[in-house]
Amino acid sequence: MYLVKVTVTYKESILDPKGEAINDALQRLGYRDVQSVELGKYFELRIAKSDRPIAEQVAEMCDRLLANVNMETYDYEITEMEAQS
Amino acid sequence: MYLVKVTVTYKESILDPKGEAINDALQRLGYRDVQSVELGKYFELRIAKSDRPIAEQVAEMCDRLLANVNMETYDYEITEMEAQS
């Protein structure tokens, strides 16, 4: 079994009003050292092992569903989970 | 300057209908090996150095704003960014 962590954020060129609103809120709470905030999506998937390479499957899932590749970029981290006894 | 990556997900006891809907969609796209999907929030913050411990500030920001601690748990990763020349 694999544990796959996917993060999806806006491309640099895309405005992120939610991120800015969160930054403003943090400033009002007194966190003046915050320079910028980006808000994105986080997915945690558990995927059974198969003969298909896992990274290839994950990239495909991101391209086809988890990210809007016109506006977003994605990154992922794959770790093998110990078999449950 | 610090780069802080925060992931926020639902607590185990909380239903995640969006995660289930995404899992269904992945199954329909043919990704039968996916066992579960959790959908959460991802924040990337850039925070200037100050005399206050960075981890303490980040935990506070999560508790006060970035996560709803009644329903969500959070995790964060802090890396020091090279000073821009």
Backbone of each chain as nested JSON, in Angstrom:
{
  "chains": [
    {"id": "A", "residues": [
      {"number": 1, "name": "MET", "atoms": {"N": [0.854, -1.207, 0.0], "CA": [0.0, 0.0, 0.0], "C": [0.881, 1.246, 0.0]}},
      {"number": 2, "name": "TYR", "atoms": {"N": [0.462, 2.221, -0.733], "CA": [1.193, 3.499, -0.771], "C": [0.352, 4.592, -0.11]}},
      {"number": 3, "name": "LEU", "atoms": {"N": [1.049, 5.472, 0.582], "CA": [0.427, 6.71, 1.064], "C": [0.932, 7.815, 0.144]}},
      {"number": 4, "name": "VAL", "atoms": {"N": [-0.005, 8.5, -0.52], "CA": [0.389, 9.542, -1.476], "C": [-0.147, 10.886, -0.99]}},
      {"number": 5, "name": "LYS", "atoms": {"N": [0.764, 11.845, -0.845], "CA": [0.37, 13.192, -0.412], "C": [0.517, 14.133, -1.6]}},
      {"number": 6, "name": "VAL", "atoms": {"N": [-0.599, 14.76, -1.995], "CA": [-0.59, 15.647, -3.167], "C": [-0.918, 17.073, -2.717]}},
      {"number": 7, "name": "THR", "atoms": {"N": [-0.116, 18.026, -3.158], "CA": [-0.441, 19.429, -2.881], "C": [-0.669, 20.124, -4.216]}},
      {"number": 8, "name": "VAL", "atoms": {"N": [-1.731, 20.913, -4.271], "CA": [-2.096, 21.617, -5.501], "C": [-2.19, 23.108, -5.187]}},
      {"number": 9, "name": "THR", "atoms": {"N": [-1.445, 23.926, -5.916], "CA": [-1.49, 25.379, -5.684], "C": [-1.662, 26.106, -7.011]}},
      {"number": 10, "name": "TYR", "atoms": {"N": [-2.03, 27.38, -6.908], "CA": [-2.194, 28.167, -8.134], "C": [-0.836, 28.417, -8.783]}},
      {"number": 11, "name": "LYS", "atoms": {"N": [-0.83, 28.51, -10.099], "CA": [0.383, 28.94, -10.806], "C": [0.702, 30.377, -10.395]}},
      {"number": 12, "name": "GLU", "atoms": {"N": [1.981, 30.772, -10.531], "CA": [2.423, 32.098, -10.097], "C": [1.552, 33.185, -10.733]}},
      {"number": 13, "name": "SER", "atoms": {"N": [1.183, 32.991, -12.003], "CA": [0.5, 34.067, -12.754], "C": [-0.954, 34.249, -12.308]}},
      {"number": 14, "name": "ILE", "atoms": {"N": [-1.452, 33.333, -11.516], "CA": [-2.881, 33.37, -11.156], "C": [-3.07, 34.086, -9.81]}},
      {"number": 15, "name": "LEU", "atoms": {"N": [-3.999, 35.028, -9.76], "CA": [-4.287, 35.74, -8.507], "C": [-4.84, 34.777, -7.461]}},
      {"number": 16, "name": "ASP", "atoms": {"N": [-4.549, 35.034, -6.201], "CA": [-5.005, 34.146, -5.119], "C": [-5.673, 35.0, -4.033]}},
      {"number": 17, "name": "PRO", "atoms": {"N": [-6.899, 35.486, -4.325], "CA": [-7.566, 36.387, -3.371], "C": [-7.773, 35.749, -1.995]}},
      {"number": 18, "name": "LYS", "atoms": {"N": [-8.014, 34.429, -1.971], "CA": [-8.225, 33.789, -0.662], "C": [-6.937, 33.831, 0.16]}},
      {"number": 19, "name": "GLY", "atoms": {"N": [-5.824, 33.57, -0.523], "CA": [-4.545, 33.623, 0.176], "C": [-4.295, 35.009, 0.736]}},
      {"number": 20, "name": "GLU", "atoms": {"N": [-4.625, 36.015, -0.059], "CA": [-4.425, 37.405, 0.397], "C": [-5.341, 37.726, 1.573]}},
      {"number": 21, "name": "ALA", "atoms": {"N": [-6.567, 37.227, 1.508], "CA": [-7.511, 37.497, 2.608], "C": [-7.002, 36.853, 3.905]}},
      {"number": 22, "name": "ILE", "atoms": {"N": [-6.429, 35.667, 3.796], "CA": [-5.886, 34.992, 4.986], "C": [-4.68, 35.768, 5.511]}},
      {"number": 23, "name": "ASN", "atoms": {"N": [-3.857, 36.276, 4.596], "CA": [-2.702, 37.07, 5.016], "C": [-3.186, 38.309, 5.789]}},
      {"number": 24, "name": "ASP", "atoms": {"N": [-4.207, 38.973, 5.247], "CA": [-4.758, 40.159, 5.942], "C": [-5.249, 39.783, 7.338]}},
      {"number": 25, "name": "ALA", "atoms": {"N": [-5.925, 38.656, 7.435], "CA": [-6.464, 38.224, 8.739], "C": [-5.315, 37.954, 9.715]}},
      {"number": 26, "name": "LEU", "atoms": {"N": [-4.252, 37.318, 9.212], "CA": [-3.101, 37.039, 10.082], "C": [-2.442, 38.342, 10.545]}},
      {"number": 27, "name": "GLN", "atoms": {"N": [-2.37, 39.319, 9.621], "CA": [-1.793, 40.625, 10.004], "C": [-2.641, 41.245, 11.114]}},
      {"number": 28, "name": "ARG", "atoms": {"N": [-3.952, 41.182, 10.975], "CA": [-4.848, 41.779, 11.988], "C": [-4.714, 41.046, 13.321]}},
      {"number": 29, "name": "LEU", "atoms": {"N": [-4.357, 39.751, 13.263], "CA": [-4.167, 39.0, 14.512], "C": [-2.783, 39.276, 15.115]}},
      {"number": 30, "name": "GLY", "atoms": {"N": [-1.993, 40.109, 14.4], "CA": [-0.708, 40.523, 14.955], "C": [0.496, 39.803, 14.378]}},
      {"number": 31, "name": "TYR", "atoms": {"N": [0.309, 38.956, 13.403], "CA": [1.436, 38.218, 12.814], "C": [2.033, 39.034, 11.659]}},
      {"number": 32, "name": "ARG", "atoms": {"N": [2.73, 40.099, 12.066], "CA": [3.25, 41.069, 11.078], "C": [4.37, 40.479, 10.215]}},
      {"number": 33, "name": "ASP", "atoms": {"N": [5.001, 39.415, 10.678], "CA": [6.148, 38.885, 9.918], "C": [5.734, 38.03, 8.724]}},
      {"number": 34, "name": "VAL", "atoms": {"N": [4.44, 37.756, 8.625], "CA": [3.966, 36.968, 7.483], "C": [4.075, 37.816, 6.223]}},
      {"number": 35, "name": "GLN", "atoms": {"N": [4.781, 37.307, 5.245], "CA": [5.021, 38.083, 4.01], "C": [4.004, 37.686, 2.93]}},
      {"number": 36, "name": "SER", "atoms": {"N": [3.672, 36.408, 2.875], "CA": [2.695, 35.982, 1.859], "C": [2.046, 34.671, 2.294]}},
      {"number": 37, "name": "VAL", "atoms": {"N": [0.836, 34.445, 1.782], "CA": [0.103, 33.212, 2.068], "C": [-0.485, 32.688, 0.76]}},
      {"number": 38, "name": "GLU", "atoms": {"N": [-0.253, 31.406, 0.49], "CA": [-0.911, 30.751, -0.644], "C": [-1.836, 29.686, -0.083]}},
      {"number": 39, "name": "LEU", "atoms": {"N": [-3.033, 29.629, -0.624], "CA": [-3.988, 28.6, -0.196], "C": [-4.151, 27.616, -1.33]}},
      {"number": 40, "name": "GLY", "atoms": {"N": [-4.014, 26.318, -1.005], "CA": [-4.195, 25.322, -2.053], "C": [-4.956, 24.118, -1.528]}},
      {"number": 41, "name": "LYS", "atoms": {"N": [-4.956, 23.046, -2.323], "CA": [-5.665, 21.826, -1.923], "C": [-4.639, 20.762, -1.516]}},
      {"number": 42, "name": "TYR", "atoms": {"N": [-5.071, 19.928, -0.583], "CA": [-4.203, 18.837, -0.117], "C": [-4.998, 17.538, -0.201]}},
      {"number": 43, "name": "PHE", "atoms": {"N": [-4.403, 16.537, -0.832], "CA": [-5.05, 15.222, -0.93], "C": [-4.149, 14.189, -0.277]}},
      {"number": 44, "name": "GLU", "atoms": {"N": [-4.779, 13.298, 0.467], "CA": [-4.041, 12.13, 0.987], "C": [-4.747, 10.897, 0.417]}},
      {"number": 45, "name": "LEU", "atoms": {"N": [-4.004, 10.139, -0.381], "CA": [-4.599, 8.949, -0.997], "C": [-3.886, 7.697, -0.485]}},
      {"number": 46, "name": "ARG", "atoms": {"N": [-4.659, 6.643, -0.323], "CA": [-4.053, 5.336, -0.045], "C": [-4.325, 4.463, -1.264]}},
      {"number": 47, "name": "ILE", "atoms": {"N": [-3.257, 3.95, -1.871], "CA": [-3.373, 3.237, -3.139], "C": [-2.691, 1.875, -3.019]}},
      {"number": 48, "name": "ALA", "atoms": {"N": [-3.468, 0.828, -3.344], "CA": [-2.899, -0.525, -3.276], "C": [-1.841, -0.694, -4.357]}},
      {"number": 49, "name": "LYS", "atoms": {"N": [-0.86, -1.561, -4.038], "CA": [0.196, -1.848, -5.016], "C": [-0.393, -2.577, -6.214]}},
      {"number": 50, "name": "SER", "atoms": {"N": [0.147, -2.273, -7.382], "CA": [-0.27, -3.027, -8.574], "C": [0.938, -3.084, -9.505]}},
      {"number": 51, "name": "ASP", "atoms": {"N": [0.764, -3.65, -10.692], "CA": [1.916, -3.735, -11.596], "C": [2.203, -2.389, -12.274]}},
      {"number": 52, "name": "ARG", "atoms": {"N": [1.257, -1.469, -12.19], "CA": [1.493, -0.169, -12.835], "C": [2.35, 0.713, -11.934]}},
      {"number": 53, "name": "PRO", "atoms": {"N": [3.365, 1.409, -12.493], "CA": [4.205, 2.28, -11.663], "C": [3.355, 3.323, -10.94]}},
      {"number": 54, "name": "ILE", "atoms": {"N": [3.555, 3.461, -9.64], "CA": [2.696, 4.327, -8.817], "C": [2.819, 5.797, -9.219]}},
      {"number": 55, "name": "ALA", "atoms": {"N": [4.044, 6.254, -9.498], "CA": [4.233, 7.687, -9.807], "C": [3.487, 8.056, -11.088]}},
      {"number": 56, "name": "GLU", "atoms": {"N": [3.501, 7.123, -12.022], "CA": [2.811, 7.353, -13.297], "C": [1.302, 7.5, -13.064]}},
      {"number": 57, "name": "GLN", "atoms": {"N": [0.762, 6.62, -12.207], "CA": [-0.677, 6.684, -11.893], "C": [-1.016, 8.012, -11.211]}},
      {"number": 58, "name": "VAL", "atoms": {"N": [-0.181, 8.402, -10.246], "CA": [-0.475, 9.617, -9.469], "C": [-0.448, 10.848, -10.381]}},
      {"number": 59, "name": "ALA", "atoms": {"N": [0.568, 10.92, -11.235], "CA": [0.662, 12.076, -12.152], "C": [-0.576, 12.123, -13.047]}},
      {"number": 60, "name": "GLU", "atoms": {"N": [-1.022, 10.973, -13.486], "CA": [-2.216, 10.902, -14.343], "C": [-3.465, 11.37, -13.586]}},
      {"number": 61, "name": "MET", "atoms": {"N": [-3.606, 10.922, -12.338], "CA": [-4.757, 11.331, -11.528], "C": [-4.757, 12.848, -11.324]}},
      {"number": 62, "name": "CYS", "atoms": {"N": [-3.566, 13.409, -11.143], "CA": [-3.473, 14.863, -10.953], "C": [-3.87, 15.575, -12.237]}},
      {"number": 63, "name": "ASP", "atoms": {"N": [-3.302, 15.112, -13.351], "CA": [-3.591, 15.762, -14.635], "C": [-5.072, 15.657, -15.013]}},
      {"number": 64, "name": "ARG", "atoms": {"N": [-5.696, 14.539, -14.667], "CA": [-7.063, 14.299, -15.136], "C": [-8.133, 14.782, -14.168]}},
      {"number": 65, "name": "LEU", "atoms": {"N": [-7.785, 14.848, -12.848], "CA": [-8.873, 15.152, -11.895], "C": [-8.479, 16.086, -10.743]}},
      {"number": 66, "name": "LEU", "atoms": {"N": [-7.364, 15.778, -10.074], "CA": [-7.072, 16.467, -8.811], "C": [-6.642, 17.929, -9.023]}},
      {"number": 67, "name": "ALA", "atoms": {"N": [-6.051, 18.232, -10.178], "CA": [-5.602, 19.613, -10.417], "C": [-6.188, 20.122, -11.731]}},
      {"number": 68, "name": "ASN", "atoms": {"N": [-6.427, 21.425, -11.768], "CA": [-6.813, 22.062, -13.04], "C": [-5.505, 22.588, -13.639]}},
      {"number": 69, "name": "VAL", "atoms": {"N": [-4.927, 21.815, -14.531], "CA": [-3.562, 22.113, -14.977], "C": [-3.453, 23.43, -15.754]}},
      {"number": 70, "name": "ASN", "atoms": {"N": [-4.593, 24.022, -16.112], "CA": [-4.504, 25.343, -16.763], "C": [-4.119, 26.414, -15.753]}},
      {"number": 71, "name": "MET", "atoms": {"N": [-4.568, 26.248, -14.509], "CA": [-4.379, 27.291, -13.503], "C": [-3.522, 26.833, -12.315]}},
      {"number": 72, "name": "GLU", "atoms": {"N": [-3.379, 25.517, -12.19], "CA": [-2.731, 25.003, -10.975], "C": [-1.508, 24.153, -11.298]}},
      {"number": 73, "name": "THR", "atoms": {"N": [-0.606, 24.09, -10.3], "CA": [0.519, 23.142, -10.39], "C": [0.366, 22.164, -9.229]}},
      {"number": 74, "name": "TYR", "atoms": {"N": [0.958, 20.996, -9.36], "CA": [0.839, 20.011, -8.277], "C": [2.2, 19.405, -7.955]}},
      {"number": 75, "name": "ASP", "atoms": {"N": [2.266, 18.897, -6.739], "CA": [3.469, 18.2, -6.294], "C": [2.993, 16.988, -5.495]}},
      {"number": 76, "name": "TYR", "atoms": {"N": [3.763, 15.919, -5.459], "CA": [3.298, 14.762, -4.679], "C": [4.478, 14.036, -4.044]}},
      {"number": 77, "name": "GLU", "atoms": {"N": [4.141, 13.349, -2.987], "CA": [5.149, 12.587, -2.226], "C": [4.557, 11.202, -2.002]}},
      {"number": 78, "name": "ILE", "atoms": {"N": [5.322, 10.167, -2.376], "CA": [4.817, 8.794, -2.288], "C": [5.64, 8.036, -1.249]}},
      {"number": 79, "name": "THR", "atoms": {"N": [4.961, 7.456, -0.273], "CA": [5.689, 6.618, 0.688], "C": [5.001, 5.261, 0.759]}},
      {"number": 80, "name": "GLU", "atoms": {"N": [5.826, 4.223, 0.926], "CA": [5.274, 2.87, 1.029], "C": [4.867, 2.614, 2.47]}},
      {"number": 81, "name": "MET", "atoms": {"N": [3.649, 2.169, 2.659], "CA": [3.153, 1.9, 4.006], "C": [3.502, 0.459, 4.375]}},
      {"number": 82, "name": "GLU", "atoms": {"N": [3.804, 0.27, 5.675], "CA": [4.079, -1.099, 6.11], "C": [2.815, -1.926, 5.996]}},
      {"number": 83, "name": "ALA", "atoms": {"N": [2.986, -3.167, 5.56], "CA": [1.829, -4.055, 5.434], "C": [1.207, -4.223, 6.814]}},
      {"number": 84, "name": "GLN", "atoms": {"N": [-0.128, -4.032, 6.892], "CA": [-0.818, -4.248, 8.174], "C": [-0.787, -5.741, 8.506]}},
      {"number": 85, "name": "SER", "atoms": {"N": [-0.3, -6.122, 9.722], "CA": [-0.218, -7.578, 10.065], "C": [-1.589, -8.081, 10.438]}}
    ]},
    {"id": "B", "residues": [
      {"number": 1, "name": "MET", "atoms": {"N": [14.265, 34.349, 6.239], "CA": [12.879, 34.069, 5.789], "C": [12.607, 32.568, 5.892]}},
      {"number": 2, "name": "TYR", "atoms": {"N": [11.424, 32.245, 6.313], "CA": [11.027, 30.834, 6.424], "C": [9.944, 30.529, 5.386]}},
      {"number": 3, "name": "LEU", "atoms": {"N": [10.021, 29.333, 4.842], "CA": [8.931, 28.806, 4.028], "C": [8.218, 27.777, 4.895]}},
      {"number": 4, "name": "VAL", "atoms": {"N": [6.92, 28.009, 5.127], "CA": [6.156, 27.125, 6.012], "C": [5.043, 26.456, 5.207]}},
      {"number": 5, "name": "LYS", "atoms": {"N": [5.033, 25.126, 5.237], "CA": [3.996, 24.368, 4.53], "C": [3.066, 23.744, 5.567]}},
      {"number": 6, "name": "VAL", "atoms": {"N": [1.788, 24.097, 5.489], "CA": [0.803, 23.616, 6.473], "C": [-0.234, 22.757, 5.75]}},
      {"number": 7, "name": "THR", "atoms": {"N": [-0.489, 21.581, 6.299], "CA": [-1.576, 20.755, 5.749], "C": [-2.631, 20.592, 6.847]}},
      {"number": 8, "name": "VAL", "atoms": {"N": [-3.883, 20.748, 6.446], "CA": [-5.003, 20.651, 7.389], "C": [-5.974, 19.6, 6.863]}},
      {"number": 9, "name": "THR", "atoms": {"N": [-6.274, 18.603, 7.677], "CA": [-7.221, 17.553, 7.252], "C": [-8.257, 17.323, 8.343]}},
      {"number": 10, "name": "TYR", "atoms": {"N": [-9.335, 16.657, 7.968], "CA": [-10.381, 16.357, 8.954], "C": [-9.865, 15.338, 9.967]}},
      {"number": 11, "name": "LYS", "atoms": {"N": [-10.352, 15.434, 11.198], "CA": [-10.077, 14.394, 12.184], "C": [-10.716, 13.089, 11.711]}},
      {"number": 12, "name": "GLU", "atoms": {"N": [-10.194, 11.966, 12.193], "CA": [-10.673, 10.644, 11.764], "C": [-12.187, 10.524, 11.94]}},
      {"number": 13, "name": "SER", "atoms": {"N": [-12.694, 11.087, 13.028], "CA": [-14.121, 10.888, 13.376], "C": [-15.057, 11.691, 12.481]}},
      {"number": 14, "name": "ILE", "atoms": {"N": [-14.503, 12.585, 11.684], "CA": [-15.343, 13.474, 10.875], "C": [-15.522, 12.905, 9.465]}},
      {"number": 15, "name": "LEU", "atoms": {"N": [-16.754, 12.846, 8.997], "CA": [-17.033, 12.366, 7.632], "C": [-16.399, 13.294, 6.597]}},
      {"number": 16, "name": "ASP", "atoms": {"N": [-15.959, 12.74, 5.48], "CA": [-15.312, 13.552, 4.429], "C": [-15.986, 13.252, 3.09]}},
      {"number": 17, "name": "PRO", "atoms": {"N": [-17.216, 13.755, 2.898], "CA": [-17.959, 13.445, 1.672], "C": [-17.227, 13.864, 0.4]}},
      {"number": 18, "name": "LYS", "atoms": {"N": [-16.476, 14.978, 0.47], "CA": [-15.756, 15.41, -0.738], "C": [-14.674, 14.389, -1.088]}},
      {"number": 19, "name": "GLY", "atoms": {"N": [-13.981, 13.921, -0.066], "CA": [-12.954, 12.914, -0.312], "C": [-13.552, 11.663, -0.934]}},
      {"number": 20, "name": "GLU", "atoms": {"N": [-14.715, 11.281, -0.436], "CA": [-15.388, 10.077, -0.977], "C": [-15.837, 10.303, -2.419]}},
      {"number": 21, "name": "ALA", "atoms": {"N": [-16.311, 11.517, -2.692], "CA": [-16.757, 11.827, -4.065], "C": [-15.567, 11.763, -5.029]}},
      {"number": 22, "name": "ILE", "atoms": {"N": [-14.418, 12.24, -4.578], "CA": [-13.221, 12.205, -5.431], "C": [-12.783, 10.752, -5.639]}},
      {"number": 23, "name": "ASN", "atoms": {"N": [-12.891, 9.961, -4.586], "CA": [-12.541, 8.538, -4.718], "C": [-13.455, 7.868, -5.753]}},
      {"number": 24, "name": "ASP", "atoms": {"N": [-14.764, 8.151, -5.667], "CA": [-15.708, 7.591, -6.654], "C": [-15.312, 8.002, -8.072]}},
      {"number": 25, "name": "ALA", "atoms": {"N": [-14.961, 9.271, -8.232], "CA": [-14.591, 9.769, -9.566], "C": [-13.331, 9.059, -10.064]}},
      {"number": 26, "name": "LEU", "atoms": {"N": [-12.361, 8.848, -9.196], "CA": [-11.131, 8.151, -9.592], "C": [-11.444, 6.695, -9.979]}},
      {"number": 27, "name": "GLN", "atoms": {"N": [-12.362, 6.069, -9.219], "CA": [-12.757, 4.69, -9.561], "C": [-13.377, 4.677, -10.958]}},
      {"number": 28, "name": "ARG", "atoms": {"N": [-14.237, 5.623, -11.24], "CA": [-14.904, 5.673, -12.561], "C": [-13.894, 5.925, -13.671]}},
      {"number": 29, "name": "LEU", "atoms": {"N": [-12.799, 6.641, -13.338], "CA": [-11.757, 6.882, -14.347], "C": [-10.849, 5.656, -14.497]}},
      {"number": 30, "name": "GLY", "atoms": {"N": [-11.115, 4.618, -13.678], "CA": [-10.365, 3.367, -13.834], "C": [-9.272, 3.145, -12.812]}},
      {"number": 31, "name": "TYR", "atoms": {"N": [-9.15, 4.022, -11.845], "CA": [-8.078, 3.869, -10.845], "C": [-8.605, 3.029, -9.678]}},
      {"number": 32, "name": "ARG", "atoms": {"N": [-8.73, 1.72, -9.953], "CA": [-9.377, 0.798, -8.994], "C": [-8.539, 0.549, -7.745]}},
      {"number": 33, "name": "ASP", "atoms": {"N": [-7.227, 0.852, -7.844], "CA": [-6.358, 0.545, -6.69], "C": [-6.44, 1.598, -5.589]}},
      {"number": 34, "name": "VAL", "atoms": {"N": [-7.141, 2.707, -5.879], "CA": [-7.274, 3.743, -4.85], "C": [-8.193, 3.218, -3.754]}},
      {"number": 35, "name": "GLN", "atoms": {"N": [-7.699, 3.228, -2.545], "CA": [-8.464, 2.68, -1.417], "C": [-9.212, 3.789, -0.674]}},
      {"number": 36, "name": "SER", "atoms": {"N": [-8.583, 4.955, -0.552], "CA": [-9.257, 6.075, 0.145], "C": [-8.649, 7.4, -0.296]}},
      {"number": 37, "name": "VAL", "atoms": {"N": [-9.456, 8.445, -0.18], "CA": [-9.005, 9.797, -0.522], "C": [-9.468, 10.746, 0.576]}},
      {"number": 38, "name": "GLU", "atoms": {"N": [-8.531, 11.554, 1.071], "CA": [-8.885, 12.617, 2.003], "C": [-8.58, 13.944, 1.327]}},
      {"number": 39, "name": "LEU", "atoms": {"N": [-9.506, 14.862, 1.45], "CA": [-9.286, 16.201, 0.886], "C": [-9.091, 17.173, 2.025]}},
      {"number": 40, "name": "GLY", "atoms": {"N": [-8.03, 17.971, 1.93], "CA": [-7.788, 18.96, 2.994], "C": [-7.313, 20.263, 2.399]}},
      {"number": 41, "name": "LYS", "atoms": {"N": [-6.83, 21.139, 3.286], "CA": [-6.33, 22.454, 2.847], "C": [-4.81, 22.449, 2.936]}},
      {"number": 42, "name": "TYR", "atoms": {"N": [-4.215, 23.232, 2.038], "CA": [-2.756, 23.364, 2.029], "C": [-2.416, 24.847, 2.011]}},
      {"number": 43, "name": "PHE", "atoms": {"N": [-1.543, 25.248, 2.941], "CA": [-1.117, 26.658, 2.991], "C": [0.391, 26.701, 2.81]}},
      {"number": 44, "name": "GLU", "atoms": {"N": [0.844, 27.676, 2.015], "CA": [2.278, 27.962, 1.932], "C": [2.467, 29.401, 2.405]}},
      {"number": 45, "name": "LEU", "atoms": {"N": [3.215, 29.541, 3.495], "CA": [3.439, 30.88, 4.038], "C": [4.923, 31.219, 3.961]}},
      {"number": 46, "name": "ARG", "atoms": {"N": [5.192, 32.483, 3.689], "CA": [6.571, 32.994, 3.8], "C": [6.571, 33.967, 4.973]}},
      {"number": 47, "name": "ILE", "atoms": {"N": [7.441, 33.683, 5.953], "CA": [7.44, 34.445, 7.2], "C": [8.849, 34.951, 7.489]}},
      {"number": 48, "name": "ALA", "atoms": {"N": [8.946, 36.256, 7.698], "CA": [10.266, 36.84, 7.984], "C": [10.73, 36.39, 9.364]}},
      {"number": 49, "name": "LYS", "atoms": {"N": [12.06, 36.294, 9.512], "CA": [12.638, 35.922, 10.805], "C": [12.348, 37.006, 11.827]}},
      {"number": 50, "name": "SER", "atoms": {"N": [12.134, 36.57, 13.058], "CA": [11.993, 37.552, 14.134], "C": [12.513, 36.889, 15.406]}},
      {"number": 51, "name": "ASP", "atoms": {"N": [12.406, 37.58, 16.53], "CA": [12.946, 36.982, 17.766], "C": [11.993, 35.903, 18.319]}},
      {"number": 52, "name": "ARG", "atoms": {"N": [10.763, 35.852, 17.805], "CA": [9.821, 34.841, 18.32], "C": [10.085, 33.501, 17.646]}},
      {"number": 53, "name": "PRO", "atoms": {"N": [10.104, 32.39, 18.372], "CA": [10.321, 31.066, 17.758], "C": [9.283, 30.807, 16.667]}},
      {"number": 54, "name": "ILE", "atoms": {"N": [9.752, 30.411, 15.51], "CA": [8.863, 30.274, 14.346], "C": [7.817, 29.18, 14.564]}},
      {"number": 55, "name": "ALA", "atoms": {"N": [8.214, 28.06, 15.152], "CA": [7.262, 26.94, 15.329], "C": [6.11, 27.364, 16.237]}},
      {"number": 56, "name": "GLU", "atoms": {"N": [6.453, 28.141, 17.237], "CA": [5.425, 28.62, 18.17], "C": [4.412, 29.505, 17.436]}},
      {"number": 57, "name": "GLN", "atoms": {"N": [4.936, 30.396, 16.593], "CA": [4.041, 31.278, 15.83], "C": [3.131, 30.46, 14.904]}},
      {"number": 58, "name": "VAL", "atoms": {"N": [3.722, 29.49, 14.216], "CA": [2.955, 28.71, 13.226], "C": [1.844, 27.922, 13.922]}},
      {"number": 59, "name": "ALA", "atoms": {"N": [2.178, 27.299, 15.05], "CA": [1.164, 26.53, 15.795], "C": [0.02, 27.451, 16.216]}},
      {"number": 60, "name": "GLU", "atoms": {"N": [0.378, 28.644, 16.639], "CA": [-0.644, 29.612, 17.063], "C": [-1.54, 30.011, 15.894]}},
      {"number": 61, "name": "MET", "atoms": {"N": [-0.92, 30.279, 14.735], "CA": [-1.693, 30.668, 13.55], "C": [-2.664, 29.548, 13.161]}},
      {"number": 62, "name": "CYS", "atoms": {"N": [-2.199, 28.303, 13.276], "CA": [-3.062, 27.161, 12.946], "C": [-4.228, 27.096, 13.931]}},
      {"number": 63, "name": "ASP", "atoms": {"N": [-3.911, 27.195, 15.219], "CA": [-4.949, 27.094, 16.248], "C": [-5.973, 28.231, 16.146]}},
      {"number": 64, "name": "ARG", "atoms": {"N": [-5.49, 29.41, 15.766], "CA": [-6.385, 30.572, 15.803], "C": [-7.12, 30.817, 14.488]}},
      {"number": 65, "name": "LEU", "atoms": {"N": [-6.494, 30.371, 13.345], "CA": [-7.111, 30.767, 12.065], "C": [-7.124, 29.669, 10.991]}},
      {"number": 66, "name": "LEU", "atoms": {"N": [-5.957, 29.046, 10.759], "CA": [-5.83, 28.185, 9.575], "C": [-6.611, 26.874, 9.718]}},
      {"number": 67, "name": "ALA", "atoms": {"N": [-6.801, 26.406, 10.946], "CA": [-7.522, 25.136, 11.131], "C": [-8.679, 25.341, 12.105]}},
      {"number": 68, "name": "ASN", "atoms": {"N": [-9.741, 24.576, 11.891], "CA": [-10.833, 24.542, 12.873], "C": [-10.529, 23.354, 13.773]}},
      {"number": 69, "name": "VAL", "atoms": {"N": [-9.919, 23.64, 14.912], "CA": [-9.369, 22.563, 15.732], "C": [-10.443, 21.642, 16.312]}},
      {"number": 70, "name": "ASN", "atoms": {"N": [-11.706, 22.026, 16.21], "CA": [-12.763, 21.104, 16.671], "C": [-12.909, 19.939, 15.71]}},
      {"number": 71, "name": "MET", "atoms": {"N": [-12.65, 20.204, 14.412], "CA": [-12.933, 19.18, 13.388], "C": [-11.673, 18.774, 12.62]}},
      {"number": 72, "name": "GLU", "atoms": {"N": [-10.658, 19.6, 12.715], "CA": [-9.493, 19.378, 11.853], "C": [-8.207, 19.198, 12.66]}},
      {"number": 73, "name": "THR", "atoms": {"N": [-7.261, 18.486, 12.028], "CA": [-5.909, 18.428, 12.611], "C": [-4.962, 19.08, 11.596]}},
      {"number": 74, "name": "TYR", "atoms": {"N": [-3.808, 19.533, 12.083], "CA": [-2.874, 20.188, 11.153], "C": [-1.47, 19.65, 11.362]}},
      {"number": 75, "name": "ASP", "atoms": {"N": [-0.677, 19.82, 10.339], "CA": [0.719, 19.447, 10.387], "C": [1.494, 20.532, 9.645]}},
      {"number": 76, "name": "TYR", "atoms": {"N": [2.751, 20.759, 10.005], "CA": [3.485, 21.801, 9.269], "C": [4.949, 21.444, 9.155]}},
      {"number": 77, "name": "GLU", "atoms": {"N": [5.548, 22.023, 8.136], "CA": [6.965, 21.793, 7.85], "C": [7.596, 23.165, 7.642]}},
      {"number": 78, "name": "ILE", "atoms": {"N": [8.693, 23.416, 8.365], "CA": [9.316, 24.745, 8.303], "C": [10.706, 24.602, 7.692]}},
      {"number": 79, "name": "THR", "atoms": {"N": [10.976, 25.349, 6.64], "CA": [12.334, 25.328, 6.084], "C": [12.832, 26.774, 5.963]}},
      {"number": 80, "name": "GLU", "atoms": {"N": [14.136, 26.927, 6.208], "CA": [14.706, 28.262, 6.126], "C": [15.073, 28.547, 4.675]}},
      {"number": 81, "name": "MET", "atoms": {"N": [14.643, 29.666, 4.168], "CA": [14.939, 30.01, 2.784], "C": [16.274, 30.75, 2.747]}},
      {"number": 82, "name": "GLU", "atoms": {"N": [17.026, 30.517, 1.616], "CA": [18.282, 31.251, 1.488], "C": [17.974, 32.726, 1.33]}},
      {"number": 83, "name": "ALA", "atoms": {"N": [18.8, 33.557, 1.928], "CA": [18.589, 35.003, 1.812], "C": [18.749, 35.377, 0.342]}},
      {"number": 84, "name": "GLN", "atoms": {"N": [17.747, 36.154, -0.161], "CA": [17.845, 36.603, -1.563], "C": [18.996, 37.617, -1.663]}},
      {"number": 85, "name": "SER", "atoms": {"N": [19.949, 37.431, -2.625], "CA": [21.088, 38.406, -2.727], "C": [20.598, 39.645, -3.462]}}
    ]}
  ]
}
